[in-house]
Amino acid sequence: MADFLEEAGFKVFEAVNADEAITVLQARPDVQTVITDIEMPGSMNGLELARIVHLRWPGIGIVVTSGRARPGPDDLAGGAAFLAKPYRPETVIQMVQHLSTLQTDDGPSCARSSR
């Protein structure tokens, strides 16, 4: 995923777990969108990460993905989008472009946390 997002012009910051994603967000105020899988190693899953991101950085767009779980609307924090796997690169790029345009015009950037 990082490769095709970078090819589309996004700056991508990868994290191996939710704790690392939070560290990236604390260090990078330019992140506009977070993409997270529901299932990931560490102290919290992707839904918990999405809730924290929404509370601490309400201006950041959130995309939650999974190939197994199907969260209900109440499971997704504050307007987070859900994208079921498998997905096409074009679909991810369109979602991130849309969420990024809602943020600022400083250029797109994206943090990605995954398993």
LINRAJO-V237833 format. One record per pair of residues at least 12 apart in sequence whose C-alpha atoms are under 7 Angstrom apart, sorted by the first residue. I is the first residue (numbers start at 1). J is the second residue. If there is no record, write none. Layout:
I:J
I:J
This chain:
4:89
5:93
10:108
10:109
10:110
11:108
11:109
11:110
12:109
12:110
12:111
12:112
13:110
13:111
13:112
14:111
14:112
14:113
15:112
15:113
15:114
16:113
16:114
16:115
17:40
17:41
17:42
17:113
17:114
17:115
18:42
18:44
18:49
18:113
21:113
30:109
31:109
31:110
31:111
32:60
32:61
32:100
32:103
32:108
32:109
32:110
33:60
33:61
33:62
33:96
33:99
33:100
33:109
33:110
33:111
34:61
34:62
34:63
34:110
34:111
34:112
35:62
35:63
35:64
35:111
35:112
35:113
36:63
36:64
36:65
36:112
36:113
36:114
37:64
37:65
37:66
37:113
37:114
38:64
38:65
38:66
39:115
40:114
40:115
41:115
46:64
47:76
50:62
50:77
51:77
54:77
54:78
59:103
61:80
61:99
62:80
62:81
63:80
63:81
63:82
63:83
64:80
64:81
64:82
64:83
65:82
65:83
65:84
65:85
66:83
66:84
66:85
67:84
67:85
67:86
